[in-house]
Amino acid sequence: MQPESGRRRYDSLRRQAQAHRTRAEIAEAAGRLFIAKGWAATSVRDVAQAAGVSVPTVYSAYGTKTGLVWALVDAADLAAGLPQQLAELEQRGDPAGQLAAMAGYDRRLFERAGDLIELVREAGRTEPDLADVYHRARKLGDRTRTEVFASWPDGTLRPGLDIATATDIYAALCTIDVYTTFTVDRGWPPERVERWWGEALTRELLAR
């Protein structure tokens, strides 16, 4: 069997790169429309027209509008620096430093994808599929925190505090609502919110 020619190999890479570009353009168009028009008012045809592709292309790339939202959630994780958070969790051996790393990820996530998070949450009140997306995304965040807390030596958490309750407290403090209150209503820069979260989490979760 003859090896694939350079021309044919590069043609395959070009097709792959174009497919990635098309998926990205569809997701970006969907994100803009969902935020501008709302979930219910945006159709797959609207997304296709905004991205300059056919409706079957959108379905081929993502399946459904819910599939598009999951793609946007994944993109938000990458934009917020999920790999950076994991690296920092491994590098920082002290619990306070690991709490700061998680707070930094949450700040970047809310800073870059807060509109999307609020849209998914609000639309989920009437759309079961989006409610499922929101709750599954929250559970993924809880899983990270639970794994981090479980890795700490006994006695790290405040006396009387178990891992489940510590995860609940974290989830109550580091929310899009708290972030919005500080940055929009109170005029805090995002970096100040991140520092406050790190300090508050240390006070609330760690033994003295």
C-alpha positions as CSV (number, residue, x, y, z in Angstrom):
1,M,0.0,0.0,0.0
2,Q,1.4,3.4,-1.0
3,P,1.8,5.9,1.8
4,E,-0.7,8.8,1.7
5,S,0.7,11.7,-0.4
6,G,1.6,15.0,1.3
7,R,-1.2,16.7,-0.8
8,R,-3.9,14.3,0.4
9,R,-2.7,14.4,4.0
10,Y,-2.8,18.2,4.0
11,D,-6.2,18.2,2.4
12,S,-7.4,16.1,5.3
13,L,-5.9,18.5,7.8
14,R,-7.5,21.4,6.0
15,R,-10.9,19.7,6.2
16,Q,-10.4,19.0,9.9
17,A,-9.4,22.6,10.5
18,Q,-12.4,23.9,8.6
19,A,-14.7,21.7,10.5
20,H,-13.3,23.1,13.8
21,R,-13.7,26.6,12.5
22,T,-17.3,25.9,11.5
23,R,-18.2,24.5,14.9
24,A,-16.6,27.5,16.6
25,E,-18.5,29.9,14.4
26,I,-21.8,28.1,15.1
27,A,-21.2,28.1,18.9
28,E,-20.2,31.8,18.9
29,A,-23.3,32.8,16.9
30,A,-25.5,30.7,19.2
31,G,-24.0,32.4,22.3
32,R,-24.6,35.9,20.9
33,L,-28.2,35.1,20.0
34,F,-29.1,33.2,23.2
35,I,-27.9,36.2,25.2
36,A,-29.4,38.9,22.9
37,K,-32.8,37.2,22.2
38,G,-33.1,34.6,24.9
39,W,-33.2,30.8,24.6
40,A,-36.8,30.3,23.7
41,A,-36.8,33.0,21.0
42,T,-33.7,31.7,19.2
43,S,-34.2,28.9,16.7
44,V,-31.7,26.6,15.1
45,R,-32.5,28.4,11.8
46,D,-31.5,31.7,13.5
47,V,-28.2,30.2,14.6
48,A,-27.5,28.8,11.1
49,Q,-28.2,32.2,9.5
50,A,-26.0,34.0,11.9
51,A,-23.2,31.6,11.4
52,G,-23.6,31.5,7.6
53,V,-24.3,27.8,7.4
54,S,-27.2,25.5,6.7
55,V,-29.6,24.2,9.3
56,P,-28.5,20.6,8.7
57,T,-24.9,21.7,9.4
58,V,-25.9,23.0,12.8
59,Y,-27.6,19.7,13.6
60,S,-24.7,17.7,12.3
61,A,-22.3,19.7,14.5
62,Y,-24.3,19.8,17.8
63,G,-27.5,17.8,17.4
64,T,-29.8,20.2,19.2
65,K,-30.0,23.6,20.9
66,T,-29.2,21.8,24.1
67,G,-26.1,20.4,22.5
68,L,-25.1,23.9,21.5
69,V,-25.4,25.0,25.2
70,W,-23.2,22.2,26.3
71,A,-20.6,23.3,23.8
72,L,-20.8,26.8,25.2
73,V,-20.4,25.4,28.7
74,D,-17.3,23.5,27.7
75,A,-15.9,26.6,26.0
76,A,-16.5,28.6,29.1
77,D,-14.5,26.1,31.2
78,L,-11.6,26.4,28.8
79,A,-11.8,30.2,28.7
80,A,-11.8,30.3,32.5
81,G,-8.7,28.2,32.6
82,L,-9.8,24.8,33.8
83,P,-6.3,23.4,33.0
84,Q,-4.8,26.3,34.9
85,Q,-6.9,25.5,37.9
86,L,-5.9,21.8,37.9
87,A,-2.2,22.8,37.6
88,E,-2.5,25.2,40.5
89,L,-4.3,22.6,42.7
90,E,-1.4,20.2,42.1
91,Q,1.3,22.9,42.7
92,R,-0.2,24.3,45.8
93,G,0.0,21.9,48.7
94,D,-1.6,24.1,51.3
95,P,-5.4,24.1,51.6
96,A,-5.6,28.0,51.7
97,G,-3.7,28.1,48.4
98,Q,-5.9,25.5,46.8
99,L,-9.0,27.4,47.9
100,A,-7.5,30.5,46.3
101,A,-6.9,28.5,43.1
102,M,-10.6,27.4,43.0
103,A,-11.7,31.0,43.7
104,G,-9.6,32.2,40.9
105,Y,-11.2,29.8,38.4
106,D,-14.7,30.9,39.6
107,R,-13.8,34.5,39.1
108,R,-12.5,33.9,35.6
109,L,-15.6,31.8,34.8
110,F,-18.1,34.5,35.9
111,E,-16.1,37.3,34.4
112,R,-16.0,35.6,30.9
113,A,-19.2,33.6,30.9
114,G,-21.5,35.2,33.5
115,D,-24.2,36.1,30.9
116,L,-24.3,32.5,29.6
117,I,-24.6,31.1,33.2
118,E,-27.4,33.5,34.0
119,L,-29.2,32.7,30.8
120,V,-29.0,28.9,31.3
121,R,-30.2,29.2,34.9
122,E,-33.1,31.5,34.1
123,A,-34.2,29.5,31.0
124,G,-34.0,26.4,33.0
125,R,-36.9,27.5,35.1
126,T,-39.2,26.7,32.2
127,E,-37.0,24.5,30.0
128,P,-36.2,21.1,31.6
129,D,-33.3,20.4,29.2
130,L,-31.6,23.6,30.3
131,A,-32.4,22.9,33.9
132,D,-30.5,19.6,33.5
133,V,-27.5,21.4,31.9
134,Y,-27.4,23.9,34.8
135,H,-27.6,21.2,37.5
136,R,-25.1,18.9,35.8
137,A,-22.6,21.8,35.5
138,R,-23.1,22.6,39.2
139,K,-22.5,19.0,40.1
140,L,-19.2,18.9,38.1
141,G,-18.1,21.9,40.1
142,D,-19.1,20.2,43.4
143,R,-17.2,17.1,42.4
144,T,-13.9,19.1,42.0
145,R,-14.4,20.7,45.5
146,T,-15.3,17.4,47.1
147,E,-12.2,15.7,45.6
148,V,-10.0,18.6,46.9
149,F,-11.4,18.6,50.4
150,A,-11.2,14.8,50.6
151,S,-7.5,15.0,49.8
152,W,-6.7,17.1,52.8
153,P,-5.4,15.5,56.0
154,D,-7.8,15.0,58.9
155,G,-8.2,18.1,61.0
156,T,-7.8,20.5,58.0
157,L,-11.5,21.4,58.0
158,R,-13.0,23.5,60.8
159,P,-14.1,21.3,63.7
160,G,-17.6,19.9,63.2
161,L,-17.5,20.5,59.5
162,D,-17.8,17.5,57.1
163,I,-16.9,17.5,53.4
164,A,-20.5,17.7,52.2
165,T,-21.2,20.8,54.3
166,A,-17.9,22.4,53.3
167,T,-18.9,21.9,49.7
168,D,-22.3,23.5,50.4
169,I,-20.7,26.5,52.0
170,Y,-18.3,26.9,49.1
171,A,-21.2,26.8,46.6
172,A,-23.1,29.4,48.7
173,L,-20.2,31.8,48.7
174,C,-18.9,31.5,45.2
175,T,-21.9,32.2,43.0
176,I,-22.7,34.3,40.0
177,D,-25.1,36.3,42.2
178,V,-22.4,37.2,44.8
179,Y,-20.0,38.0,41.9
180,T,-22.6,40.3,40.2
181,T,-23.5,42.1,43.5
182,F,-19.9,42.9,44.1
183,T,-18.8,43.9,40.6
184,V,-22.0,45.6,39.3
185,D,-23.8,46.9,42.4
186,R,-20.8,47.6,44.6
187,G,-18.2,48.4,41.9
188,W,-15.5,45.9,43.0
189,P,-13.0,44.9,40.4
190,P,-13.0,41.1,39.7
191,E,-9.6,40.6,41.3
192,R,-10.9,42.0,44.6
193,V,-13.8,39.6,44.5
194,E,-11.4,36.7,44.0
195,R,-9.2,37.8,46.9
196,W,-12.3,38.2,49.2
197,W,-13.5,34.7,48.2
198,G,-10.1,33.2,49.1
199,E,-10.1,34.9,52.5
200,A,-13.7,34.1,53.2
201,L,-13.3,30.5,52.3
202,T,-10.3,30.2,54.5
203,R,-12.1,31.6,57.4
204,E,-15.3,29.5,56.9
205,L,-13.7,26.2,56.0
206,L,-10.3,25.8,57.6
207,A,-9.4,25.0,61.2
208,R,-7.7,27.9,63.0
